[in-house]
Each structure stands twice: as C-alpha cells, then as structure tokens.
C-alpha cells in the first residue's frame, strides 16, 4: 500500500492572509476572486511563434520546479494561470513560479 505524501510548506494550501502577502510580491498577477489561482497575461509578443516559444519556456520553468501551469496561447500573448491541483488552491510554489516568470518576461 502506498502512503500518501505529507504536504510540505511549499505544497500546502495557503490561508487567505498569506495569499494577500504573496500577491503583493507579484503585482502584475491577478488573484482570482475565489483566491484559488493567479493569472497574468504576457502580451506584446511579436508573433504567434514568439508567444508559443514563451509558453514553451514557461512550461520548462514550471517543470524544472516540479509544477504545472495552464497556458493559453494567442497571437502576441500568453495567458498563464497558476494553481496547485493537489492542494485545491494556491501554494508557495505558485508564487515562486510567478516570480520566476516575472524575471523571464
């Protein structure tokens, strides 16, 4: 029988107060009303190909951190939405990934 993993501080669902603090560290990201995800539209990319390349880069960063991201690619933009499915909401990992993507943008 496989034991379920215990959540670590980085993968535990955050409380509303902590979410507000961390949201302040990534001001270009929008917090969902239910506080279960954060999103940012990366725009002004010169083409669909450039948007796809940015999305691939974002996926690489996410995977290198053992995380995932929802990516919507349109010509000239990529909408990135972050949440942690296992926690059914936001975790430290979501805000860490958002910070890394900010540095890459």
C-alpha positions in Angstrom: 0.0 0.0 0.0 1.3 3.4 -1.0 1.2 6.1 1.7 0.0 9.5 0.6 2.7 12.1 0.7 2.6 14.6 3.5 2.3 18.2 2.2 5.4 20.3 2.6 5.2 24.0 3.4 5.7 24.7 -0.4 2.7 22.5 -1.3 0.2 23.2 1.4 -2.8 25.3 0.5 -2.2 28.9 1.7 -4.5 30.8 4.0 -6.1 34.0 2.8 -3.8 36.2 4.8 -0.7 34.6 3.4 -2.1 34.8 -0.2 -2.6 38.5 0.2 1.0 39.0 1.3 2.5 36.9 -1.5 0.2 38.5 -4.1 1.9 41.8 -3.2 5.2 40.3 -4.3 3.9 39.7 -7.9 1.8 42.8 -8.6 1.3 42.1 -12.3 -0.5 38.9 -11.5 -4.3 38.9 -10.9 -5.7 36.9 -8.0 -8.9 35.0 -8.8 -12.0 36.0 -6.8 -12.0 32.6 -5.0 -8.3 33.0 -4.3 -7.6 29.6 -5.9 -5.4 30.8 -8.7 -3.3 33.7 -10.0 -3.0 34.7 -13.7 -1.1 37.1 -15.8 -1.4 38.0 -19.5 2.1 38.3 -21.1 1.5 40.4 -24.1 3.3 42.5 -26.8 5.0 39.4 -28.1 5.7 40.0 -31.8 4.0 36.9 -33.3 2.2 33.6 -32.6 5.5 31.9 -32.9 7.1 34.1 -30.2 4.1 33.5 -28.0 4.4 29.7 -28.5 8.2 30.0 -27.7 7.4 31.9 -24.5 4.8 29.3 -23.5 7.3 26.6 -24.0 9.8 28.5 -21.9 7.2 28.9 -19.2 6.5 25.2 -19.3 10.2 24.4 -18.9 10.5 26.6 -15.9 7.3 25.1 -14.4 8.6 21.5 -14.9 12.0 22.4 -13.5 10.2 23.3 -10.3 8.1 20.2 -10.3 5.0 22.3 -11.1 2.5 22.9 -13.9 0.8 25.9 -15.4 -2.2 26.5 -17.6 -1.1 28.3 -20.8 -3.4 29.9 -23.3 -1.5 31.0 -26.4 -2.8 33.6 -28.8 -1.1 35.7 -31.4 1.1 38.1 -29.5 0.2 36.9 -26.0 0.2 34.1 -23.5 -2.2 33.9 -20.5 -0.6 32.0 -17.7 -2.7 30.7 -14.8 -1.2 29.0 -11.8 -2.8 26.9 -9.1 -1.8 23.7 -7.3 -4.4 21.0 -8.1 -3.3 18.7 -5.2 -3.8 21.5 -2.7 -7.0 22.6 -4.4 -5.7 26.2 -4.4 -2.7 28.4 -4.2 0.6 27.3 -2.6 4.0 28.8 -2.1 5.1 27.0 -5.3 2.6 29.1 -7.4 4.1 32.3 -6.2 7.6 31.1 -6.6 6.8 30.1 -10.2 5.1 33.5 -10.8 8.3 35.3 -9.6 10.5 33.2 -11.9 8.3 34.0 -14.9 8.5 37.7 -14.0 12.2 37.5 -14.2 12.0 35.8 -17.6 9.5 38.3 -19.1 
